[in-house]
Structure formats: structure tokens, C-alpha cells
Amino acid sequence: KQVTEHFGKTGTLEGAPNSRSISVAEAMGKECDVYIPAAKENVINGSNMHLINTKVLAEASVCATTPRAESFLEDKGVFIIPDMLTTVAADFIHYIEWLKGLSHIRLGRLEKRYEESGKEKLLNVLERMSQRSVDPHVRANAARGVDEESLVRTTVIQGVSEICESVAQEAAASNLNYRTAAMKIALNRIAGSYNQLGIFP
């Protein structure tokens, strides 16, 4: 509460009660398992790359690490998760919103009633076979069709998992870092689409 009040009055966390301010360089040099730059691009560069003391660097901001810093840190054994993987969930959600906008139909609306009907039939079969009635509350939950939030969540989780797995496999197969592996996959898919569309002979 004190920190919230301090921020409301001053617009900064610096000087908050029971706190100690440290410099950016000091924060970068703290030993940690995972370091997450999440503010601006090129924040880890040739002037401060030697300060990083972590096992894993996960870029939560776009282009947080310069190529020079990336090469230096990889030589030190730091595992770098590039921004295109850490932010892919947001890209997936934007894609889903785009599809929803094209169709002008709420996600899950077409499937919901079909799923509920199928689940109701299955529960009816189970009741006949067991000669016992399913509790009404259990039936209501079990027969419920997919809603928009559940559909988006499962789509994003599955999509992100598949992308990360494909990048990991490509990195291992081609002896590449994750950023280069992800770019290779993306460019191959673009080239494949262009070829199918006849854009390139």
C-alpha cells in the first residue's frame, strides 16, 4: 500500500518506503538464473554485455540484444530465448482476433451447440449402460460446449508449444541458435507459400 501511494504521488518507485535504488548497471550485474530485459530494444549491447551474469536470457522486449552482445553471451554459455519466441503468444492472439474480425462471428459459436449435443448423447449412453443417473451438476459441467475464452486459450497454448518445439528441433538438427533457427523456419515457410502461389518461378 505504501509503495502504491508513493507511486501515485511521485510517478516513480524510486524513494519508496523500505526500498533501495540501484543503477541499471548494478541490476544487470546481479547473478540470476533468468534475466528478462522487457523495456526497450538494444538494451544489452557492446557497452554492457560483459555485466550480464545469468544462465538464461529471455527477451521480453523486441530486439533487446544486439548481434554483438548475443554472440558474446552465447560464447559465455548463456542460453538466449529470442523475442520472437517469448512474444509469440501475443502474435497468436492478434491472429485469432484478425480471423474473428474477418468472419464477424464469435469464436466457438458454431462449435458450441454441436459439442453440447454430442456430449449429451454420450452421457445418455453412459446412464443407460450403468443404469444410474448422472448428477445434474456433473452433467451441466460435462456437457458444456467450448466457449470463446477456452477456445482462444487452448489454441494459443497448442500453437505456442508447436512453434517452440519446431524451433528447438531445427536448432538441434542444424546446430543453430534459437533466433537463427526461428528465422530459417519462417523464411522457408514464406518461400514455400510464394512458390505455391506462383509468385516465384
C-alpha positions in Angstrom: 0.0 0.0 0.0 2.8 2.4 0.9 4.6 1.7 -2.4 1.3 2.3 -4.4 0.7 5.5 -2.6 4.3 6.6 -3.2 4.0 5.9 -6.9 0.7 7.7 -7.1 2.3 10.8 -5.6 5.6 10.8 -7.3 5.1 8.8 -10.5 8.2 6.7 -9.7 9.2 3.8 -7.5 12.5 5.5 -6.6 12.5 6.5 -3.0 9.6 4.2 -2.0 9.5 3.2 1.7 11.8 0.4 2.7 13.4 0.3 -0.7 16.9 0.8 -2.1 17.6 2.2 -5.5 20.2 0.6 -7.7 21.6 1.6 -11.1 20.9 -0.2 -14.3 24.4 -1.5 -14.5 24.1 -2.9 -10.9 20.9 -4.6 -11.8 22.4 -6.1 -14.9 25.3 -7.5 -13.0 23.2 -9.3 -10.4 23.7 -13.1 -10.6 20.5 -14.8 -11.5 19.1 -17.9 -13.3 16.9 -16.0 -15.8 17.4 -12.4 -16.8 14.4 -10.8 -18.6 15.0 -7.5 -20.4 11.5 -6.2 -21.0 11.7 -2.4 -21.6 13.3 -1.3 -24.8 15.4 -2.5 -27.8 19.2 -2.9 -27.9 19.3 -2.5 -24.1 22.0 -5.2 -24.0 24.8 -4.1 -26.2 28.6 -3.9 -26.6 28.9 -1.4 -23.7 27.3 -3.6 -21.1 27.2 -7.1 -22.3 30.1 -8.1 -20.0 27.9 -7.3 -17.0 25.3 -10.0 -17.7 25.6 -12.8 -15.1 22.8 -15.2 -15.9 22.2 -18.7 -17.3 19.2 -17.8 -19.4 18.4 -14.5 -21.1 14.7 -14.3 -22.2 14.0 -11.3 -24.4 10.6 -9.9 -23.4 11.1 -6.8 -25.5 11.7 -6.6 -29.2 15.4 -6.8 -30.2 16.6 -6.5 -26.6 20.0 -7.8 -27.5 22.3 -6.6 -30.3 24.0 -9.1 -32.6 27.4 -8.4 -31.0 26.1 -8.9 -27.5 24.3 -12.0 -28.5 27.4 -13.6 -29.9 29.4 -12.6 -26.8 26.9 -14.0 -24.4 26.5 -17.3 -26.3 30.3 -17.7 -26.2 29.9 -17.4 -22.4 27.4 -20.2 -22.4 24.3 -18.0 -21.9 21.2 -19.6 -23.4 19.2 -16.9 -25.2 15.4 -17.2 -25.8 14.8 -14.6 -28.6 11.9 -12.1 -28.7 10.1 -13.9 -31.5 9.5 -16.9 -29.2 8.8 -15.1 -25.9 6.2 -12.8 -27.6 4.7 -15.4 -29.9 1.6 -15.9 -27.7 0.6 -12.2 -28.3 1.1 -12.6 -32.0 -1.2 -15.7 -31.9 -3.9 -13.7 -30.1 -3.7 -10.9 -32.7 -4.0 -13.5 -35.4 -7.1 -15.0 -33.7 -8.6 -11.5 -33.4 -8.0 -10.9 -37.1 -9.8 -14.2 -38.0 -12.7 -13.2 -35.8 -12.9 -9.9 -37.5 -13.0 -11.4 -40.9 -15.8 -13.8 -40.0 -17.8 -11.4 -37.8 -18.7 -14.5 -35.7 -17.8 -15.0 -32.1 -15.2 -17.7 -31.7 -16.7 -21.1 -30.6 -20.3 -20.0 -31.5 -20.6 -22.5 -34.4 -19.0 -25.4 -32.4 -20.6 -24.9 -29.0 -24.1 -26.3 -29.7 -22.7 -29.2 -31.7 -20.3 -30.2 -28.9 -23.0 -29.9 -26.3 -25.3 -32.2 -28.3 -22.6 -34.8 -28.7 -21.7 -34.8 -25.0 -25.3 -35.0 -24.0 -25.7 -38.2 -26.2 -22.6 -39.7 -24.6 -23.9 -39.0 -21.1 -27.2 -40.6 -22.0 -25.5 -43.7 -23.3 -23.4 -43.9 -20.1 -26.6 -43.6 -18.0 -28.3 -46.4 -19.9 -25.3 -48.7 -19.7 -24.7 -48.1 -16.0 -28.4 -47.8 -15.1 -27.5 -44.9 -13.0 -28.3 -41.2 -13.4 -25.6 -38.6 -13.7 -25.7 -35.9 -11.1 -27.3 -32.8 -12.7 -24.3 -30.6 -11.7 -21.9 -33.0 -13.2 -24.0 -33.3 -16.4 -24.1 -29.5 -16.7 -20.4 -29.2 -16.5 -19.5 -32.2 -18.6 -21.9 -31.3 -21.4 -20.9 -27.7 -21.6 -19.6 -26.7 -25.0 -16.4 -24.8 -25.6 -16.6 -21.0 -25.0 -14.6 -18.3 -26.7 -12.1 -17.9 -23.8 -11.4 -21.6 -23.6 -11.0 -21.9 -27.4 -8.5 -19.0 -27.5 -6.5 -20.3 -24.6 -6.2 -23.9 -26.0 -5.4 -22.5 -29.5 -2.7 -20.3 -28.1 -1.2 -22.9 -25.8 -1.1 -25.5 -28.6 0.2 -23.1 -31.2 3.0 -21.7 -29.0 4.0 -25.3 -27.9 4.2 -26.4 -31.5 6.3 -23.4 -32.6 8.7 -23.7 -29.7 9.1 -27.4 -30.3 9.8 -26.9 -34.1 12.4 -24.2 -33.3 14.1 -26.4 -30.8 14.2 -29.3 -33.2 15.6 -27.1 -36.0 18.2 -25.6 -33.7 19.4 -29.0 -32.7 19.3 -30.5 -36.2 21.1 -27.6 -37.9 23.4 -26.6 -34.9 21.9 -23.1 -34.8 20.8 -20.8 -32.0 17.1 -20.3 -31.5 16.9 -17.0 -33.2 18.6 -18.2 -36.4 16.5 -21.4 -36.3 13.3 -19.5 -36.0 14.3 -17.2 -38.9 15.1 -20.2 -41.0 11.7 -21.8 -40.4 9.9 -18.5 -41.1 11.8 -17.8 -44.3 11.3 -21.4 -45.5 7.5 -21.1 -44.9 7.4 -17.8 -46.8 9.3 -19.2 -49.7 7.0 -22.2 -49.7 3.9 -20.0 -49.8 5.4 -17.9 -52.6 6.2 -21.0 -54.6 2.7 -22.4 -54.2 1.2 -19.1 -55.2 3.4 -18.9 -58.3 5.0 -15.7 -57.3 8.4 -17.1 -58.0 9.0 -19.4 -61.0 
